[in-house]
Amino acid sequence: MAFELKHKECIPDGLRRVVRERVEKAMEVLDHNGRSRISDETVHESRKRFKQVRGALRLVREELGEKQFARENRVFRDAGRPLSEVRDAKVLLDTLDELAAHYKGRITPGSFKQLRAALEVRRREAARRVLEENHATRSIVRELRKSSRRVEEWPLQHDGWKAIAPGLRQTYEQGRAAMQVAMRDGSDEAFHEWRKRGKDLRYEIELLCRVWPETMQPLADAAHHLTDLLGQDHDLAVLQGIAGNELRKNVPEAERELLEPLVAQRRSELQEEARELGRKLYSESDDEFVSRIHGYWKAWR
């Protein structure tokens, strides 16, 4: 079930197909024979499917109309939110481990022993609260079934390029603008916004990868790498904030003082790499980018 349009497949058929496949896969991993399946992999896979659907929605936003787009986008955004809390708690543990591994020559094993223990308790509590006590997966599956039935009713009229050109232009334009704000502003919020807009571009390019794989796949890979860099940066910012505020009483001052400069240095490295890659990815004007992809599209069709 590759997340991409097929050759000669009209846009309405292709978008409906990929969205249905994503929804069905999410329901499959969340609800197995009527029983919720809860694991880190389940949470990751489900959230990924929701993001892919939202990327597809953005590509045909103008076709759907603002009211329909807002409704469907909200459904998949809200479906992912309970899972995000669980996933984010797990990611903080991974982020701390990766940071310690990156600077293993500068710190001793167990330098963040108590911080890690506190993060593990936090992760277990989030999983229990969201997935077991609140039964989040049941309500998510119910909403997914409803959304799957609505897919056939989506008002997708155009068969070809006209259906996707406005969405692709808007996504690229928003990504360039978000990058410029992040580079100028430098705030955590600005870099996080750039990451979200970069993900939009990544998923739209992945949908179009068959158009000209030799060019489109490297472009999708670059967008993926960019969002990974910005994601790592965001996770480090969250880790720093959690350690210094929510978990302050559970983490020795020595561990917090050790964490701060390592996070600052690693974030500086990640942001610099993201800036360099972003300048390449968004080097064209909106018109140039859309025109180039249109050229590939015409040759493919």
N, C-alpha and C positions, 0 to 999 in steps of 0.2 A: 504494500500500500504506500507507494512513494508519494510524497507530498509535492506533486507537480502535475501540470496540465499535459495531456497527451496530444500528439500530432493529429491535426484535423479535427480535434474535439472542439465543439463550439463552447464559448465561455459559459453560458448558462448550465449546460450539461456538465462541464468540467468542474465548475465551482461547486455545484450541488453534490457531485460525486465526492470530491475531496473533503467537503465538510461532513457529509454523511459518514464517510470512512473514519474521520477523526472522532466524531461523536460516538460511533459504534465502538471504536477502540477504547475510548475513555470509559464507556459503560462496561465494557468487557473486563477491564482491569479493576474497576471499582466494585463491580457486582458480579460475583461468580456463583451461578446457580442460586441466586437470591441471597447470598451471604457476602457481606462486605469483606473485601480483601485489603488489609491495611499493612503497608510496608513502605520503606523509603522509596523503593523502586516504583510502587504503585502511585505514590504521591507525585514523583518526578514525571512519570509517563503521562499521567492525567493532566498535569499543569502544562506540559509541553503541547498536548493535543489542543487544549483550550487556547493557547497562544497562537497556534497555527490557524485555528478557525478565525480568531480575531484578525490575523494578518490577511486571510482570504477576504474577510468582510471589508477591510480597509481598501483592498484592491478594487472592489466594485461598489464602493460607498455611494458614488453618485447614482449608479444604477438602482441601488436599493432605496435611495431617498433617506433623508436625515432621520425621519421617524422610525423607519424599519431598521436602519443601521443602529440607531441608538438603542433600540429594544434588544436586538440580538447581541450587540456588543456588551450590553449590561448583563445579559444572561450568562455569557461565558466569563465575563470578568468576575461576577459575583460567585459563580460556581468554583472558580479557582481560589477565591480569597480564604476560605477555611483551610484549604490544603496549603496555601502559601505560609500560613502561620506555622504549620508543622514543618514544612520544607525549610523555612528560614531558620528555625531553631536548629535543625540538623546542619545547615550550611555554616552556621557560626562555629560549630565544632570543627568542621572540615577546614574552615578559614584559619582557625588558630593552629591546627596541625600543619597546614601548608606554610604558614608564616614561620613556625618553629623549624620546619625542614629547610626553608629558604635561608635561614640564618643559623643553621646548626653549628657553624664554626664560631659563632659569637656567643651562643648561649649553651648552657648545659642541659642534658636530658632532665625533664621534670621541672623545668623553670616555671612552667605555667600549670603546675599540678592542681592547685586549688581552683584556679579559674576554669580549667577544663572540667573539673568535677562539678562546679556550679553550673556550667553550660549543659552538662549531661543531665543534671536534675531538671533544668529548665526545658530541655528537649522532651524528656519523658512526660513532664506535666502538660506540655502543649499537645502532645499526641493523645494523651488520655482525655484531656478536656475537649478537644475538638472532634476527635474521631470516635471516642468511646462514649463519653458522657453526652455530647451533643448530637451524636449519630449523624455527623455531617455527610457521610457518603450516601446515606439513604435519600436525603433531600436533594443532593446533587444529581443523583441518578434520575429522580423524578423529573427534575427540570430538564435534563438532557433528553429524556424521552419526548417531552413536549416540544422542545426545540427541533428535534429531528423530524417531527411531523410537519413543522412549519417550513422546512427547507423548500419543499416543492411549490410553496406559495410565494416564494421570493419573486419580486417583480423585475426579473432580469430580461431585458429586451434585446440588447445588441449582442450579436454573435462573436464579434471580433475585437479589433484594437480599440474601437471607440468605447467599449465596455470597461477597459482597464486603464487607458491612458490618463484620465483625470486622477484616479487614485494613485497611480505610480508617481505622477508629477507631484501631487500633494505630499506624499510620503517622503520623497527625495528632498523637496523644498523644506519640509519641517525638520528633517534630519540635519540639513546644512545649517538652518537657523539655530537649532539646538546646539550644534557643535560650536558655532560662533559665540553663543551666549556662554557656554561652558568655558571656552578658552579665555573669554573676556572677564567673566565673573569669578570663575574658579571655585564656586560653592559646591557643597555636596549635592544640593538639590539640583543644580544646573547639570552636573555630570550624570546624575541619575536620570534626569529628563532626556539627556542625549542618548543614554543607553536604551531607554524605552523607544525612542524614535528610530534608533539603529536596528532594534529588533523588528520593528515594522518593515523596514527595508529588507532585512534579511529574509523574512518569511515571504515577502512578495517576490523577491528574486528567486528563492527556492521554487516557488510555484511555476516560474517561467524558465527554469533551468534547461529544459529540453529545447528551448528556442534556439540556443546556440551554445551547447555545453562547454566548448573549449574556452569561451569567454565568460559565460554566465556562471559556471561553477566556481571559477576563481573569485568572481565578484561576490557570490554568496559566501564563500569561505572567508573572504576578507571582512564582510559584514559580521559574520559569526565570530571571528577572532576579535573584532572591535568590541562587540557586546560582551565577550568573555572578559576582556581587559577591564571594561567599565564595570562589569559585574563584580569582579574581584575587588576593584577599588571601592565600590559601594559596600560590599560585605565587610571590608576592613573598617570602613567608617562606622558601620553599625556595631561591629565588635567593640571598637573603642568606646562608643557611647554606652553600650550595655555594661561593659566592665567598669566604667567610671560612674555609672548612675544606678541602674537597676540592681547590679550585683556588687555594688561597692562594699557593702558590709560582709560579703562572703569571700572577697578577694583581698589578700594581703597587699598593703601599700607597695611592697617591694615588687610584686608581680605587675601591678598597675604602672609603676614607674618604668619597669623594663619594657612593658608592652608599648607605651606611647611613642618612643623614638623609632622602634622597629616598624610600627604601623605607618608613621609619617614617612619614613624612608621608602618603604615598599610602595605606598600610594604615589609618591613622587615618581618612582620608576614606571609604574603602571600608567599613570596619566601622561607621562612623556611619550611612551610607546603608543598610547591611544591617540594622542595629538598627531603624531607622525603618520599613523595609519589613516586617521580621519581626513587629513589634508589630501591624501591620495584618493580615498574613496569618494570624497565630495569635491573633487577638483573641478568638475564641470558645472556649468550653469544648469538650471532646471531644464531649459529648452534643449541644451546639448545632450543631457543625459537621456531625456525622453526620446529625442530624435534618434539617438544611437540605438536604444533598445527597440525602437520602432523599425529601424533598418534590419535588425536581426529577425524581428517578427515577420516582416514581409518576405525575407529570404526563406524562412522556415515554412511559412504557409504556402 
